[in-house]
Structure formats: structure tokens, C-alpha cells
Amino acid sequence: MSKPVLYQHFPGKLELYLALLDRHCDALVDSIRAALEATTDNKLRVLATTKAYFDYVAAESGAFRLVFEST
């Protein structure tokens, strides 16, 4: 994708950054929410949500850096 095409959809870098941040935060929240809803056993919920978090961090996309290391 070229810069002109990118800036047809986003007026500037900040808007692009915020859209990416929203997308990746939503993905993390969705995976943790799904882990919470997968069982009613609280011990399993803790395990599932912890796994969902660490799976997100370990993913090859590096999206966790955008979410947790941005200033």
C-alpha cells in the first residue's frame, strides 16, 4: 500500500495510529472476554484469561508493542 492510498483513508499519522491502537486493543479485549465466557469455573477462568493475554503477547504480529509500549 502506498502513502497516497493510506492517506485517502486517514487524514494523518495520528488517526492511523489511533485506528491501529483501537483495533489491537479490541482484539485483546475480545480474546480475554471469550476466555472469561468459556467457563463458569473461576480457577479455569483465571487460567484461560492468563493464557489469552500471554498468547496475545507472544503472537508474531508484535501488536502488544503498539498497545503496551506506546507513549
C-alpha positions as CSV (number, residue, x, y, z in Angstrom):
1,M,0.0,0.0,0.0
2,S,1.4,3.4,-0.9
3,K,1.3,6.6,1.2
4,P,-1.3,8.3,-1.0
5,V,-3.7,5.4,-0.7
6,L,-3.1,5.3,3.0
7,Y,-3.8,9.0,3.4
8,Q,-7.0,8.7,1.4
9,H,-8.4,6.8,4.4
10,F,-6.6,8.6,7.3
11,P,-6.0,12.4,7.4
12,G,-2.7,12.0,9.3
13,K,-0.4,9.7,11.2
14,L,-2.2,10.2,14.5
15,E,-5.5,9.0,13.0
16,L,-3.8,5.9,11.6
17,Y,-2.0,5.2,14.9
18,L,-5.3,5.6,16.8
19,A,-7.1,3.3,14.4
20,L,-4.4,0.6,14.8
21,L,-4.4,1.0,18.6
22,D,-8.2,0.6,18.7
23,R,-8.1,-2.4,16.5
24,H,-5.5,-4.2,18.6
25,C,-7.0,-3.2,22.0
26,D,-10.3,-4.5,20.8
27,A,-8.7,-7.8,19.7
28,L,-7.1,-8.3,23.1
29,V,-10.3,-7.4,25.0
30,D,-12.3,-9.8,22.8
31,S,-9.9,-12.7,23.4
32,I,-10.0,-12.1,27.2
33,R,-13.8,-11.7,27.1
34,A,-14.1,-15.0,25.2
35,A,-11.8,-16.7,27.8
36,L,-14.0,-15.4,30.6
37,E,-17.2,-16.6,29.0
38,A,-15.8,-20.1,28.2
39,T,-16.4,-21.4,31.7
40,T,-18.1,-20.6,35.0
41,D,-15.3,-22.2,37.0
42,N,-13.2,-19.3,38.4
43,K,-10.0,-21.3,38.5
44,L,-10.3,-22.1,34.8
45,R,-11.3,-18.5,34.1
46,V,-8.0,-17.3,35.6
47,L,-6.0,-19.8,33.6
48,A,-7.9,-19.0,30.4
49,T,-7.6,-15.3,30.6
50,T,-3.9,-15.5,31.6
51,K,-3.3,-17.8,28.6
52,A,-5.3,-15.4,26.3
53,Y,-3.1,-12.5,27.5
54,F,0.2,-14.3,27.0
55,D,-0.9,-15.7,23.6
56,Y,-1.6,-12.1,22.6
57,V,1.9,-11.0,23.8
58,A,3.6,-14.0,22.2
59,A,1.9,-13.5,18.8
60,E,4.2,-12.8,15.9
61,S,2.4,-9.6,14.9
62,G,4.1,-7.6,17.6
63,A,0.8,-5.8,18.3
64,F,1.4,-5.9,22.0
65,R,4.2,-3.4,21.5
66,L,1.7,-1.0,20.0
67,V,-0.6,-1.4,22.9
68,F,1.8,-1.6,25.8
69,E,4.9,0.2,24.8
70,S,3.5,3.3,23.1
71,T,3.8,6.7,24.7
